[in-house]
Amino acid sequence: MSTLDGKTAVVTGAGRGIGRAIATRLAEAGARVAIIDKDPETAKDAAAALNGHALVADLTDAAAVDEVTAELTETLGVPDVFVNNAGILRSGRLLDSPVADWDAQFAVNTRAAFLATRAAAVAMRDGGKGGAIVVLTSNCARTPRMDLGAYCASKAATDMMARCLALELAAHRVRVNSLCPGSCDTELQRAQWVALGIGPERQIQGDPTSFRTGIPWGRLATPQDVAETALFLASDAAGFVTGQSLHVDGGQTLT
Ligand SMILES: NC(=O)c1ccc[n+]([C@@H]2O[C@H](COP(=O)([O-])OP(=O)(O)OC[C@H]3O[C@@H](n4cnc5c(N)ncnc54)[C@H](O)[C@@H]3O)[C@@H](O)[C@H]2O)c1
């Protein structure tokens, strides 16, 4: 029997990148998986590849979150596993970047994370069968980074939200953990390299001039590294693990 046989799982932002790898891994472990993404094409493509369901929603829209949650409950029932993964990154220094960049990152990384995770949490609480929630934050939720101030702040708030939710949901046997990847080879990361005029080598080696730590393990994270940890946190193997922030970053932060 596979780890998640008979379970249902929902992964947001799973049209590509880390979310898609997580959705794929949960499906391989036996779960029926639904993908939510704002991009209809990638959502459909990813869902078709793992024989799952695709739902299209911009999760910054509270009404859309309610609609998609109702649709999910009708098609799949109350999920056993919910992974909040959708996120965006805009590079730039706090002193110089437009307020719009701060707002955009908080809208997706913090507010939408709250809306979507809370909707799932309410359904799981009311469903009464327990479950697991995994919230993708970042290793920079706890470690300051040059050129990523607003992103760091938006993820730090969400990391704390996950820990508070863990407290609220413990009595309902819903575990909540924050999964904190380090630099991971995805389109989000590649766009950052272009914006900063750097490449993967600089990220792996670190850059003392900008107080940027390197990666002792000597390579970037892969979406699969993150997906394996998401599966662990989603599964009964982590049955007594809640309220934690688990770093998957090859030692990049050592916090
Ligand atoms: N790649 C990294 O180095 C890295 C490191 C640490 C944390 N993370 C976090 O991991 C998560 C996944 O990152 P990724 O690198 O795979 O990103 P990505 O840009 O490759 O994929 C993000 C997905 O989220 C979807 N999305 C974005 N905004 C949305 C919205 N408002 N509503 C619905 N869907 C939305 C996008 O359409 C896309 O499919 C993010 O939360 C990111 O902040 C990434």
The ligand as an SDF file (V2000), in Angstrom:
LIG
                    3D

 44 48  0  0  0  0  0  0  0  0999 V2000
   12.2750   28.5170   -6.6570 N   0  0  0  0  0  0  0  0  0  0  0  0
   12.8620   28.8650   -5.5160 C   0  0  0  0  0  0  0  0  0  0  0  0
   14.0860   29.0710   -5.4400 O   0  0  0  0  0  0  0  0  0  0  0  0
   12.0470   28.9750   -4.2570 C   0  0  0  0  0  0  0  0  0  0  0  0
   12.7430   29.0850   -3.0330 C   0  0  0  0  0  0  0  0  0  0  0  0
   12.0240   29.2000   -1.8520 C   0  0  0  0  0  0  0  0  0  0  0  0
   10.6420   29.2100   -1.8860 C   0  0  0  0  0  0  0  0  0  0  0  0
    9.9900   29.0990   -3.0680 N   0  0  0  0  0  0  0  0  0  0  0  0
    8.5080   29.1170   -3.0540 C   0  0  0  0  0  0  0  0  0  0  0  0
    8.0210   27.9090   -3.5800 O   0  0  0  0  0  0  0  0  0  0  0  0
    6.7650   28.1390   -4.2490 C   0  0  0  0  0  0  0  0  0  0  0  0
    6.8300   27.6570   -5.6790 C   0  0  0  0  0  0  0  0  0  0  0  0
    7.8650   28.3740   -6.3480 O   0  0  0  0  0  0  0  0  0  0  0  0
    8.3260   28.0390   -7.8420 P   0  0  0  0  0  0  0  0  0  0  0  0
    9.7570   28.3500   -7.9130 O   0  0  0  0  0  0  0  0  0  0  0  0
    7.8370   26.6950   -8.2760 O   0  0  0  0  0  0  0  0  0  0  0  0
    7.5220   29.1870   -8.6400 O   0  0  0  0  0  0  0  0  0  0  0  0
    6.9830   29.2370  -10.1510 P   0  0  0  0  0  0  0  0  0  0  0  0
    6.8800   30.6830  -10.4990 O   0  0  0  0  0  0  0  0  0  0  0  0
    7.7410   28.3450  -11.0430 O   0  0  0  0  0  0  0  0  0  0  0  0
    5.4950   28.6240   -9.9950 O   0  0  0  0  0  0  0  0  0  0  0  0
    4.5290   29.2930   -9.2360 C   0  0  0  0  0  0  0  0  0  0  0  0
    3.1420   28.8380   -9.6680 C   0  0  0  0  0  0  0  0  0  0  0  0
    2.1760   29.5560   -8.8590 O   0  0  0  0  0  0  0  0  0  0  0  0
    1.1440   30.0370   -9.7020 C   0  0  0  0  0  0  0  0  0  0  0  0
    0.5750   31.2560   -9.1180 N   0  0  0  0  0  0  0  0  0  0  0  0
    1.2160   32.4330   -8.8760 C   0  0  0  0  0  0  0  0  0  0  0  0
    0.3520   33.3290   -8.3860 N   0  0  0  0  0  0  0  0  0  0  0  0
   -0.8480   32.7070   -8.2830 C   0  0  0  0  0  0  0  0  0  0  0  0
   -2.1290   33.1280   -7.8650 C   0  0  0  0  0  0  0  0  0  0  0  0
   -2.3520   34.3870   -7.4680 N   0  0  0  0  0  0  0  0  0  0  0  0
   -3.1510   32.2410   -7.8850 N   0  0  0  0  0  0  0  0  0  0  0  0
   -2.9410   30.9750   -8.3180 C   0  0  0  0  0  0  0  0  0  0  0  0
   -1.7460   30.5300   -8.7570 N   0  0  0  0  0  0  0  0  0  0  0  0
   -0.7170   31.3810   -8.7370 C   0  0  0  0  0  0  0  0  0  0  0  0
    1.8440   30.3320  -11.0410 C   0  0  0  0  0  0  0  0  0  0  0  0
    0.9090   30.3860  -12.1190 O   0  0  0  0  0  0  0  0  0  0  0  0
    2.8260   29.1600  -11.1290 C   0  0  0  0  0  0  0  0  0  0  0  0
    2.2450   28.0380  -11.7600 O   0  0  0  0  0  0  0  0  0  0  0  0
    6.5040   29.6460   -4.1150 C   0  0  0  0  0  0  0  0  0  0  0  0
    5.6910   29.8940   -2.9970 O   0  0  0  0  0  0  0  0  0  0  0  0
    7.8910   30.2160   -3.8900 C   0  0  0  0  0  0  0  0  0  0  0  0
    7.8580   31.4640   -3.2400 O   0  0  0  0  0  0  0  0  0  0  0  0
   10.6540   28.9800   -4.2570 C   0  0  0  0  0  0  0  0  0  0  0  0
  1  2  1  0
  2  3  2  0
  2  4  1  0
  4  5  1  0
  4 44  2  0
  5  6  2  0
  6  7  1  0
  7  8  2  0
  8  9  1  0
  8 44  1  0
  9 10  1  0
  9 42  1  0
 10 11  1  0
 11 12  1  0
 11 40  1  0
 12 13  1  0
 13 14  1  0
 14 15  2  0
 14 16  1  0
 14 17  1  0
 17 18  1  0
 18 19  2  0
 18 20  1  0
 18 21  1  0
 21 22  1  0
 22 23  1  0
 23 24  1  0
 23 38  1  0
 24 25  1  0
 25 26  1  0
 25 36  1  0
 26 27  1  0
 26 35  1  0
 27 28  2  0
 28 29  1  0
 29 30  1  0
 29 35  2  0
 30 31  1  0
 30 32  2  0
 32 33  1  0
 33 34  2  0
 34 35  1  0
 36 37  1  0
 36 38  1  0
 38 39  1  0
 40 41  1  0
 40 42  1  0
 42 43  1  0
M  CHG  2   8   1  16  -1
M  END
$$$$
